[in-house]
Amino acid sequence: MTSTGNSPGSSPEAIAEEVKKIFEKTLKVEPDKLQPGTVLKDDLNLDSLDMIEVVYEVEDHFDVQIPEESIKEIRTFQQVVDGLHQAIAAKGA
């Protein structure tokens, strides 16, 4: 786990940048392909195993737990960022 961007006050923009790095490291996805409206399954051809890998890395990096129900609802890159931002805020509450 790193300390960059994992404080409860992290902005969605800072979180998005960190998550882009995780996608690049874990799945070799170029950061410029990750825009708010990017549909992970359709635009990046990610499957459920890819999502599990990313979620694991994100949870580890930010030291949070993302509820399984939330993971199942993730369709876009922005939903990843929003869900993570909520998990970080809840952890800090």
N, C-alpha and C positions, 0 to 999 in steps of 0.2 A: 504494500500500500504506500502511496506517496501522499505528501501533504498538499500538493498543488491542487487547488480548486475543491477541496473537500470540506471546507468550513460551512456551517449552516447558512451563512450569509452569501454564499457563492451565487453569482448571477446566472441566469439561464444561458447567457452568452459564454461565460467562462466554462460552465458545465458542458455546453455543446462542443467547445474546443477540445476539452479533455476526452469526451466521448468519441470524437472524430479520431483522436490518437489511438484510442482503444480499438476502434473498428479497423484502423490501418494496421495496427500491430497484430491483432487477432485474426482478421479475415482478409488482410491485404486489400482493403477497400480504400481507394484514393479519397482523401478528405474532401476534394472539390466535388465529389459525387454525392456527398452527404449534405443535402439542403433540407430545410424544414419540411417540405412536401414530398421528399423522396420516400416512395413506397418500398419498404425493405424487400418484400417478397417479389414484387413485380419488377422494380427498377434495378435491383441488385442481385436478383435470383437467390436470395437467402432462404434457407429452409429452417425447419424447427431446430435442428442440431446447431446450425450457425447461431441462431438466436440464444440458445442455451449457453453456448460458449461466450457470446458477448455479454449476456446478463451476468454470468459468473465473474468475468473480468471487471465489469462495471461495479458489481457489489463489492468485490475485493478492493478495488481501487478507492472507492468512496466510503468503504466500511458501512454499508447499509444493506438492508434486506428489501428486495422488491417483491411484493405479494404475487403469488402465482396467478391470481385472477388478473392482476394488472399486466403481467407478461403476456397472457393469452390475448389481451386486447390491443397490444402494440402492433400497429401497421406502418407507421411512418417514423422517420428519424425524429421529428418534433415530439412525437409521443414518448420516445425514449427519453429525451431531454426533460420533458414535462414531468414524467413519472419519477425520474431521478431527482429532479428539483423538489418534488413533493416529499420523497423519501428522506432527503437530506433535511428539509425543513421539519419534518415530523421527528426526526432523530434529535434535532436541536431543541425541540419544544420541551 
